[in-house]
């Protein structure tokens, strides 16, 4: 019996699309972190002093998903650059990372929908807002976060589906094909 050698499947179009999507995830994550910091820290009367506002707890889930996304993309890009075959991590790891980040981004999206609709129905005197101007400013920033949370979720959902297909192709190719010659 002879065995056919194992060849790792590779699709260059998907590989390029994956890199583009990861770079989009980096840009979306940077915006999410910036807006989360902008809504979370409010200046006191003294310009040099800041305190953590209640909305920091609301935007914390968004920032956590964005930070994890940045870490994941950094690991994957390092792996692509430093490996000799330029393929990146194993698709099983990619499935796990993208699933966790996608779930976090979806949770952040749900939380932001809840607080955006709760704040939108009020005249600005919600429990964590100081006055109407601040409420309107934070409502706009919440809506920006809402959009970027959704786009981050979409990017990682697409990467998750692609990693599932890539993992399935790798598992199908790994099966040993035995050639039996009949006398």
N, C-alpha and C positions, 0 to 999 in steps of 0.2 A: 504494500500500500504506500502510496505517495501522498504527501500533504502539500496543498497549495500554500505558498508563503502569505503571511498576513500583511495586508497593506492598509494603512490608516487612511480612511476617506478624507478628501480635502476639496472644498468648493471655494475657489478664489473669489467669486462674486459675493458669497455670503461672508467671507472673511473681511473683505473691504467694507461691506455694509455694516458689519459688526463694529469695525473700528470707527466708522462715521457715527453710528448710534452711540457708541461710548463717548465720543467727543461731544456729541449733543448732550449726553447725560452730565458731562462735566460742566458745560455752560449752564444748564438748567439748575444744577446743584449749587453753582456759585451764586446765581440769582436768589435761590431759595435761602441760602445761608445769609446773604446780605439783607434780604427783606426781613428774615426772622430776627436778625440782630437789630434792625431798624425799629421793628415793632416791640421788641423785648426790652430795650433800654430807653428810658425817657429822662431827659435832663431835669434836675431840680432847679431851684432858683439860682444856685451857683453853677456857672458853666462847667466847672471842673468835676462836679459830683454827679454821679448817675445812680439810679436804683433800678432794680429788676422789677418790671411791671408785671401784672398778672397775665398779660397776653403772652409773656415769654413761655409760660407753661403750655399755652395753646399752640404756639408755633414750635414748641420743642420737638414734637413728633415730626414735623416737616424738616426741621434742621437735622434730626437724627437720621432720617432717610437720606437726606442730601449728603451728610458726612459719610455714611456707609457706602453710598454710591461713589463718592470720590475715592474712598479707600479701595473699593473693588476695582474701579477703573485703573487706578494706579498699579495695583497688583497685576491685573491682566496685561496692561501695557508693558510693565517691566518683564513679565513672562514672555510676551511676544518679542520684545527687543533682545532679551538675553538668551532665549532658546535657539538652538542651531537650526531647527526646522521652521521657526517663526510662526508657530501655530497657537501659542497661548496655553491656557490651562486645560485640563481634562473637561469635557463637556458635562460630566456629572457634577463637578464643582460649580460650573457656570449655572447649571439648573438650580442648585441650592442657593447660590448668591443672588441670582436674579429673582428667585421666588421670595426670599426674605425681604429684599429691598422693595419688590413690587407690593408685598403685603403691607410693609410700613408706609409706602407712598399712598396706597389705597386708604389706609387708616387715617393718614394725615389729610387726604382729600375729604374723607367723611367728616372728620372733626372740623375742618375749615368750612364745609357746607353748613354744618350745624351752627357754628358761631357766626357765620356770615348772615344766615337767615335770621338768627336770633337778634343780631345787632341791627339788621336792616329794618326790622319791624318797630324798633324803638326810636325815640326822638334824641338819642344820644346819652341818656342817663341810665346806661346799663351798669351792672355792678362793678365792672372793672374799667370803666371810662371816667375821666375827670370832667370833661365838658363836651359840648356838642362838636366843637371844632376838632378836638382830639378823636372823638368817636368817628367823625367823617374821614379823617386821615387814616385811622386804623382800619376802617371799613374798606377803603381803597386798597390798602396794603394787604388786607386779608383776601380781597378778590384777586390781587396779583398772585398771592401765594396759592390760591385755589387753582388758578390756571397752570402755574408751573408745577404744582403737585400732580395735577392730572397728566401733564406732558411727561414728567419723570416716570409716572406709573406706566404710561403707554410705551415709553422707550424700554423700560425693564420688562414689560410684558412681551414685547416683540423679541427682545433678547432671550427671554425665558423660553418662548416657543421655538426659536431657532436653536437654542441649546438642547431642547428636547429632541428635535429632529436630528441634530448632530450626534447626540448620544445614542439614539436609536440606530443611526447609520453605522456608528463605530461598533455597537454591539452586534449588529447583523454581519459586519465584515469580520469580526473576531471569530465567529463560529468556524471551526476547523472543517474544511471540505476534504473528504477523503476520496481518493480515486481508487476504485477497486477494479482490477482487470479480471474479467471473466474468461476462464480458459476455453 
